[in-house]
Amino acid sequence: MAKNKLILASSSPRRQELLTQVRIPFSVRNPNVDESQITTNDPVEKVKQLALIKGKNVPIQHPEAIILAADTVVAYKQQIFEKPNNKEDAYQMLLALSGNVHEVYTGVMIRSLEQKSIFIERTQVEFLPLTDQEIEWYVSSEEPYDKAGAYGIQGLGAMFVKNINGDYFNVVGLPISRVVRELRSFSVYPD
């Protein structure tokens, strides 16, 4: 089988860990994009557009290159919860998610010179009811501030999750099983 060179257009350590976990070889090129240019309030459209601009921002520099770009948002009642700006922002997000079901959407774009694949993965997450003390404790940690929705399911935030309907890894930041299957059509395989 021919192998192509995968380039991850993301600085996310979680996406890098997931690709490493399934033994997909890749290099990283950070896209330099202004995410504020995507102004839609629809979470599905937002992750799709963000994945597209990130993926298009990284040029294909050789014919074997495959670009993988992704973006993840948390949405509750169709309101998008991105990365919190500060402690109060994180607190308010977690307060809203407390005892409720929210959605996590990841938009993924994979492209080569010859083909392109775009898809959206959706996972529902139900939080336990959280006390003010639990939220205060959590927002005092480092964890909420580089994560959509102000929590990391793979870290301390795991203790807030009551139920998941869908792909756990999508909540981490990349629906890895679907990505691996899509990459096959681009001749990218685990080592």
C-alpha positions in Angstrom: 0.0 0.0 0.0 1.2 3.5 -0.9 1.7 5.8 2.1 1.1 9.5 1.9 2.4 12.1 4.2 -0.2 13.4 6.7 0.0 17.0 8.0 -2.0 17.9 11.0 -3.2 21.5 10.7 -3.6 22.0 14.4 -1.6 22.8 17.5 -3.9 20.8 19.7 -2.0 18.4 21.9 -5.1 16.2 22.2 -5.4 15.8 18.5 -1.7 14.9 18.3 -2.1 12.4 21.1 -5.0 10.7 19.4 -3.2 10.3 16.1 -0.1 9.0 17.9 -2.4 6.6 19.9 -3.6 4.9 16.7 -0.1 5.0 15.1 -0.9 7.4 12.3 2.4 9.1 11.3 2.0 12.9 10.9 3.8 16.2 11.1 2.3 19.4 12.5 1.8 22.7 10.7 0.0 25.3 12.6 -2.6 27.2 10.5 -2.4 30.9 10.9 -6.1 31.9 10.7 -8.3 34.6 12.2 -11.1 32.5 13.7 -13.2 35.6 14.4 -13.9 35.9 10.6 -16.4 33.0 11.1 -19.4 34.7 12.6 -22.2 32.1 12.3 -24.0 31.2 15.5 -24.9 27.7 14.1 -22.5 25.2 15.8 -22.5 22.8 12.8 -21.8 25.5 10.3 -19.2 27.0 12.6 -17.0 23.9 13.0 -17.4 23.1 9.3 -16.2 26.6 8.3 -13.4 26.6 10.8 -12.1 23.2 9.7 -12.2 24.5 6.1 -10.3 27.7 6.7 -7.7 25.9 8.8 -7.2 23.2 6.2 -7.0 25.6 3.3 -4.5 27.8 5.2 -1.9 25.1 5.2 -0.5 24.7 1.7 0.1 21.4 0.0 3.8 21.6 -0.7 4.4 18.1 -2.3 2.0 15.8 -4.2 1.9 13.2 -1.5 0.8 15.6 1.2 -2.6 15.1 3.0 -3.9 17.9 5.2 -6.1 17.1 8.2 -7.8 20.1 10.0 -10.4 20.0 12.7 -12.3 22.3 15.0 -14.5 21.5 18.1 -17.2 23.5 19.8 -19.5 22.8 22.7 -23.1 23.9 22.2 -25.9 24.1 24.8 -29.4 25.1 23.5 -27.7 26.1 20.2 -25.4 28.6 22.0 -21.8 28.0 21.2 -19.4 27.6 24.1 -15.8 28.1 22.9 -12.7 28.4 25.0 -13.4 30.6 28.0 -11.8 34.0 28.2 -11.4 34.1 31.9 -12.4 32.5 35.2 -15.9 34.1 35.3 -16.5 33.0 31.7 -15.5 29.4 32.6 -17.7 29.5 35.7 -20.8 30.6 33.7 -20.3 27.9 31.1 -20.0 25.2 33.6 -23.0 26.5 35.5 -25.1 26.4 32.3 -23.9 22.8 31.5 -24.5 21.6 35.1 -27.3 19.0 35.2 -28.0 19.3 31.5 -27.3 17.7 28.2 -25.1 19.5 25.7 -23.6 18.7 22.3 -20.0 18.6 21.1 -19.4 19.1 17.4 -16.2 18.5 15.6 -15.8 19.6 12.0 -13.1 17.7 10.1 -11.6 18.4 6.7 -9.1 16.1 4.9 -7.6 17.2 1.6 -5.0 16.3 -1.0 -4.3 17.6 -4.4 -6.9 15.2 -5.9 -9.7 14.9 -3.3 -11.4 16.4 -0.3 -13.5 15.0 2.5 -15.5 17.1 5.0 -17.6 15.8 7.8 -19.1 16.8 11.2 -19.3 14.5 14.2 -21.8 15.1 17.0 -21.7 13.7 20.5 -24.2 14.4 23.3 -22.8 14.8 26.9 -24.9 14.9 30.0 -23.4 16.6 33.1 -24.2 15.7 36.7 -25.6 18.7 38.7 -22.5 20.6 39.9 -22.2 22.5 43.2 -20.8 26.0 43.3 -17.8 24.5 45.2 -17.1 22.0 42.5 -17.2 24.7 39.8 -15.0 27.0 41.8 -12.5 24.2 42.5 -12.4 23.3 38.8 -12.1 26.9 37.4 -9.2 27.4 39.9 -7.3 24.6 38.0 -5.5 25.2 34.7 -7.7 22.8 32.8 -10.7 24.8 31.6 -8.9 27.5 29.7 -7.8 25.9 26.5 -10.9 23.8 26.0 -14.2 24.4 24.3 -17.0 24.5 26.9 -14.4 25.0 29.7 -13.9 21.4 30.5 -11.6 18.5 29.5 -13.4 15.1 29.5 -10.0 13.4 29.4 -8.9 15.2 32.6 -10.5 16.5 35.8 -13.7 17.3 33.9 -14.4 13.6 33.6 -15.9 13.7 37.1 -18.7 15.9 35.8 -19.9 13.6 33.1 -23.0 11.4 33.8 -23.6 10.0 30.3 -22.3 10.2 26.7 -24.2 9.4 23.6 -21.8 9.2 20.7 -18.0 9.2 20.1 -16.0 9.9 23.3 -12.9 10.9 21.3 -15.0 13.5 19.5 -15.4 15.2 22.9 -11.6 15.0 23.4 -11.2 16.9 20.0 -11.1 14.4 17.2 -13.4 11.6 16.2 -10.4 9.3 15.7 -12.2 6.1 14.4 -14.0 8.0 11.7 -10.8 10.0 10.8 -8.8 6.8 10.4 -11.5 5.3 8.1 -11.6 8.5 6.0 -7.8 8.6 5.8 -7.8 5.2 4.1 -9.3 6.7 1.0 -6.2 9.1 1.0 -3.8 6.1 1.4 -2.9 7.0 4.9 -2.7 4.0 7.3 -1.5 3.3 10.8 2.2 2.2 11.1 
